[in-house]
């Protein structure tokens, strides 16, 4: 593990968030090992630990396909709210996500109940949202769009706490997820897997 960032050290938040025992393992090959999986699953589906066979089927053997990503609110046909820039904020993203998956707000220091584990939501206001998840070793990982799964921040540091991690990807990208929406507990019950609906091309 790399050393925590100076920002993290200054804010004394470098200890890991407590585990519930239901966190998914960090297994990047599950998403990165198949181009059709990687290209069709975004931060939302990754944070929910979902691999949707219908998503994969649309791009299997077709490198020119235009993938559809899972978007919050799609199960209720409400993800279209994200078309408007003014809706790309913490309040709307949280509300839409709760329509698809029962999320429960928590804190960094609280432990999620059994059959649940933590995610975190961040937003670049008016542009984009991003979701991270805590893995079984306590480190956080994420997947930006069709890019590979990773567990480092914009400084290349392991993410011990998504709130204190560097989420400003400029100038390599225009994205700066400066708004930290919060920590949430989400279901991790293998007997009741999460189903997400496709939304729009991205």
The 8 nearest C-alpha neighbors of each residue, nearest first, counted from 0:
[[1, 2, 157, 156, 3, 138, 158, 159],
 [2, 0, 157, 156, 3, 155, 4, 151],
 [1, 3, 4, 0, 156, 157, 5, 8],
 [4, 2, 7, 1, 5, 8, 156, 13],
 [5, 3, 7, 6, 8, 2, 156, 164],
 [4, 6, 8, 7, 9, 3, 10, 2],
 [7, 5, 9, 4, 8, 10, 163, 164],
 [6, 8, 4, 10, 5, 9, 163, 13],
 [7, 9, 5, 11, 10, 6, 13, 4],
 [10, 8, 6, 7, 11, 5, 12, 4],
 [9, 11, 7, 8, 12, 6, 13, 163],
 [12, 10, 8, 9, 13, 7, 14, 6],
 [13, 11, 10, 14, 7, 8, 160, 163],
 [12, 14, 11, 7, 159, 8, 15, 3],
 [15, 13, 12, 16, 159, 11, 160, 17],
 [16, 14, 137, 159, 17, 13, 160, 138],
 [15, 17, 107, 108, 18, 137, 14, 109],
 [18, 16, 110, 15, 108, 109, 19, 137],
 [19, 17, 20, 110, 16, 137, 22, 111],
 [18, 20, 111, 21, 110, 113, 116, 112],
 [19, 21, 18, 22, 135, 113, 116, 114],
 [22, 20, 19, 114, 116, 115, 187, 23],
 [21, 23, 135, 134, 116, 20, 24, 133],
 [24, 22, 134, 135, 21, 25, 48, 133],
 [25, 23, 135, 134, 26, 22, 136, 133],
 [24, 26, 134, 27, 23, 135, 140, 136],
 [25, 27, 28, 29, 24, 30, 23, 148],
 [28, 26, 29, 148, 30, 31, 25, 149],
 [29, 27, 32, 31, 30, 26, 33, 148],
 [28, 30, 27, 26, 32, 31, 33, 36],
 [31, 29, 37, 28, 27, 36, 32, 33],
 [32, 30, 28, 37, 147, 33, 27, 29],
 [31, 33, 28, 30, 29, 34, 37, 27],
 [34, 32, 36, 35, 31, 37, 30, 29],
 [33, 35, 37, 36, 38, 32, 31, 59],
 [34, 36, 59, 55, 58, 38, 33, 37],
 [37, 35, 33, 55, 34, 39, 38, 30],
 [38, 36, 34, 30, 31, 145, 35, 39],
 [37, 39, 145, 35, 36, 34, 40, 146],
 [40, 38, 66, 36, 37, 54, 68, 145],
 [41, 39, 37, 44, 68, 38, 145, 36],
 [40, 42, 144, 43, 44, 145, 143, 142],
 [41, 43, 142, 45, 143, 130, 44, 46],
 [44, 42, 46, 45, 41, 130, 47, 69],
 [43, 45, 47, 49, 46, 41, 42, 40],
 [46, 44, 48, 42, 47, 43, 49, 41],
 [45, 47, 132, 43, 48, 44, 131, 42],
 [46, 48, 44, 45, 49, 43, 193, 185],
 [49, 47, 45, 46, 44, 50, 23, 193],
 [50, 48, 44, 47, 45, 51, 193, 194],
 [51, 49, 52, 48, 44, 40, 36, 45],
 [50, 52, 54, 53, 49, 55, 195, 194],
 [53, 51, 55, 54, 56, 50, 36, 57],
 [54, 52, 56, 51, 55, 57, 197, 50],
 [55, 53, 51, 52, 56, 57, 39, 67],
 [54, 56, 52, 35, 36, 53, 57, 58],
 [57, 55, 53, 59, 58, 54, 52, 35],
 [56, 58, 55, 54, 59, 53, 66, 64],
 [59, 57, 61, 35, 56, 64, 55, 60],
 [60, 58, 35, 56, 61, 55, 57, 62],
 [59, 61, 58, 62, 35, 56, 57, 63],
 [60, 62, 58, 63, 59, 64, 57, 35],
 [61, 63, 64, 60, 58, 59, 35, 34],
 [64, 62, 61, 65, 58, 60, 66, 59],
 [65, 63, 58, 61, 62, 66, 57, 59],
 [64, 66, 63, 67, 200, 201, 58, 57],
 [67, 65, 39, 64, 200, 68, 201, 58],
 [66, 68, 200, 199, 201, 197, 39, 198],
 [69, 67, 40, 39, 41, 70, 197, 66],
 [68, 70, 197, 198, 196, 44, 195, 43],
 [69, 71, 73, 198, 78, 68, 72, 43],
 [72, 70, 96, 95, 73, 78, 99, 92],
 [71, 73, 95, 78, 77, 75, 74, 98],
 [72, 74, 76, 78, 75, 196, 198, 77],
 [73, 75, 196, 72, 76, 99, 195, 98],
 [76, 74, 73, 77, 72, 98, 99, 78],
 [77, 75, 73, 74, 78, 72, 79, 198],
 [76, 78, 72, 79, 75, 73, 80, 95],
 [77, 79, 72, 73, 80, 71, 81, 76],
 [80, 78, 81, 77, 82, 76, 83, 73],
 [81, 79, 78, 82, 77, 83, 86, 91],
 [80, 82, 79, 83, 86, 78, 87, 84],
 [81, 83, 79, 80, 84, 86, 78, 87],
 [84, 82, 81, 85, 86, 80, 87, 79],
 [83, 85, 125, 86, 87, 126, 82, 81],
 [84, 86, 83, 125, 87, 88, 124, 81],
 [87, 85, 84, 88, 83, 81, 91, 80],
 [86, 88, 125, 84, 85, 124, 81, 127],
 [87, 89, 124, 86, 90, 91, 122, 92],
 [88, 90, 92, 180, 91, 93, 122, 87],
 [89, 91, 93, 88, 92, 94, 180, 86],
 [90, 92, 94, 93, 89, 88, 86, 95],
 [93, 91, 95, 89, 94, 90, 96, 88],
 [92, 94, 96, 90, 91, 95, 89, 97],
 [95, 93, 91, 97, 92, 96, 90, 98],
 [96, 94, 72, 71, 92, 98, 97, 93],
 [95, 97, 71, 93, 98, 99, 94, 72],
 [96, 98, 100, 101, 94, 99, 95, 102],
 [97, 99, 95, 96, 72, 100, 94, 75],
 [100, 98, 97, 96, 72, 74, 71, 101],
 [99, 101, 97, 102, 98, 96, 185, 193],
 [102, 100, 97, 185, 103, 99, 98, 186],
 [103, 101, 185, 97, 184, 100, 183, 104],
 [102, 104, 184, 183, 105, 101, 185, 182],
 [103, 105, 183, 182, 184, 102, 106, 181],
 [104, 106, 183, 182, 103, 109, 184, 107],
 [107, 105, 109, 108, 182, 104, 181, 183],
 [106, 108, 16, 109, 182, 105, 17, 160],
 [109, 107, 106, 16, 17, 110, 105, 15],
 [110, 108, 106, 107, 105, 111, 17, 16],
 [109, 111, 17, 19, 18, 112, 108, 16],
 [110, 112, 19, 116, 184, 115, 109, 113],
 [113, 111, 115, 19, 114, 110, 116, 184],
 [112, 114, 115, 19, 111, 21, 20, 116],
 [113, 115, 187, 188, 21, 186, 112, 116],
 [116, 114, 186, 187, 185, 113, 112, 184],
 [117, 115, 184, 22, 111, 185, 21, 19],
 [118, 116, 184, 183, 133, 132, 185, 182],
 [117, 119, 132, 183, 131, 182, 133, 184],
 [118, 120, 182, 131, 130, 181, 183, 132],
 [119, 121, 130, 180, 181, 129, 179, 131],
 [122, 120, 179, 129, 180, 178, 176, 128],
 [123, 121, 128, 176, 178, 124, 127, 129],
 [122, 124, 176, 127, 175, 126, 177, 128],
 [125, 123, 88, 126, 122, 87, 127, 178],
 [124, 126, 84, 87, 85, 123, 127, 88],
 [127, 125, 123, 124, 87, 84, 128, 122],
 [126, 128, 123, 122, 87, 125, 124, 129],
 [129, 127, 122, 121, 123, 87, 130, 120],
 [128, 130, 121, 120, 122, 42, 127, 131],
 [131, 129, 120, 42, 119, 43, 46, 121],
 [132, 130, 141, 119, 118, 46, 140, 139],
 [133, 131, 118, 46, 139, 140, 117, 119],
 [132, 134, 139, 117, 138, 137, 118, 140],
 [133, 135, 22, 23, 137, 24, 136, 25],
 [134, 136, 22, 24, 137, 23, 133, 25],
 [137, 135, 134, 138, 24, 25, 133, 22],
 [136, 138, 134, 135, 15, 133, 139, 16],
 [139, 137, 159, 134, 136, 133, 158, 140],
 [138, 140, 133, 158, 132, 134, 150, 159],
 [141, 139, 150, 149, 132, 131, 133, 138],
 [140, 142, 131, 149, 148, 150, 42, 132],
 [141, 143, 148, 42, 41, 147, 144, 149],
 [144, 142, 42, 146, 41, 145, 141, 129],
 [143, 145, 41, 146, 42, 142, 40, 38],
 [144, 146, 38, 37, 41, 39, 40, 143],
 [145, 147, 144, 143, 142, 37, 148, 38],
 [148, 146, 31, 142, 149, 37, 145, 30],
 [147, 149, 142, 27, 141, 31, 146, 30],
 [150, 148, 140, 141, 151, 142, 147, 27],
 [151, 149, 140, 157, 139, 141, 158, 152],
 [150, 152, 157, 156, 155, 158, 149, 153],
 [151, 153, 155, 154, 156, 165, 164, 158],
 [152, 154, 165, 168, 155, 166, 167, 151],
 [155, 153, 152, 156, 165, 151, 4, 164],
 [154, 156, 151, 152, 153, 157, 150, 1],
 [157, 155, 151, 152, 154, 1, 158, 3],
 [158, 156, 151, 150, 1, 159, 152, 0],
 [159, 157, 139, 151, 160, 138, 161, 164],
 [158, 160, 138, 15, 157, 13, 139, 161],
 [159, 161, 162, 158, 163, 164, 13, 139],
 [162, 160, 164, 163, 158, 159, 119, 139],
 [161, 163, 160, 164, 179, 181, 165, 119],
 [162, 164, 161, 7, 160, 165, 6, 12],
 [165, 163, 161, 162, 152, 158, 166, 160],
 [164, 166, 153, 152, 167, 154, 163, 168],
 [167, 165, 176, 153, 175, 164, 168, 152],
 [166, 168, 175, 169, 165, 176, 153, 174],
 [169, 167, 172, 153, 174, 175, 171, 166],
 [170, 168, 172, 171, 173, 167, 174, 175],
 [169, 171, 172, 168, 173, 174, 167, 175],
 [172, 170, 169, 168, 173, 174, 153, 167],
 [173, 171, 169, 170, 168, 174, 175, 167],
 [172, 174, 169, 170, 175, 168, 171, 167],
 [175, 173, 172, 168, 169, 176, 167, 123],
 [174, 176, 167, 177, 123, 168, 166, 173],
 [177, 175, 123, 122, 166, 178, 121, 167],
 [176, 178, 175, 123, 179, 122, 166, 167],
 [179, 177, 122, 121, 176, 180, 123, 124],
 [178, 180, 121, 181, 162, 177, 120, 122],
 [181, 179, 121, 89, 120, 178, 122, 182],
 [180, 182, 119, 179, 120, 183, 104, 121],
 [181, 183, 119, 105, 106, 118, 104, 117],
 [182, 184, 104, 103, 105, 118, 117, 102],
 [183, 185, 117, 103, 116, 102, 115, 111],
 [184, 186, 102, 115, 116, 117, 183, 101],
 [187, 185, 115, 188, 114, 116, 184, 101],
 [188, 186, 115, 114, 21, 189, 185, 116],
 [187, 189, 114, 190, 191, 186, 192, 115],
 [188, 190, 191, 192, 187, 114, 193, 186],
 [191, 189, 188, 192, 187, 193, 114, 186],
 [190, 192, 188, 189, 193, 187, 186, 194],
 [193, 191, 189, 190, 188, 194, 187, 49],
 [192, 194, 195, 191, 49, 47, 100, 186],
 [195, 193, 192, 196, 49, 51, 99, 74],
 [194, 196, 74, 69, 193, 197, 99, 73],
 [197, 195, 74, 73, 69, 198, 194, 70],
 [196, 198, 69, 68, 67, 73, 195, 199],
 [197, 199, 73, 69, 70, 196, 67, 68],
 [198, 200, 67, 201, 197, 68, 70, 69],
 [201, 199, 67, 66, 68, 65, 198, 197],
 [200, 67, 199, 68, 66, 65, 144, 198]]
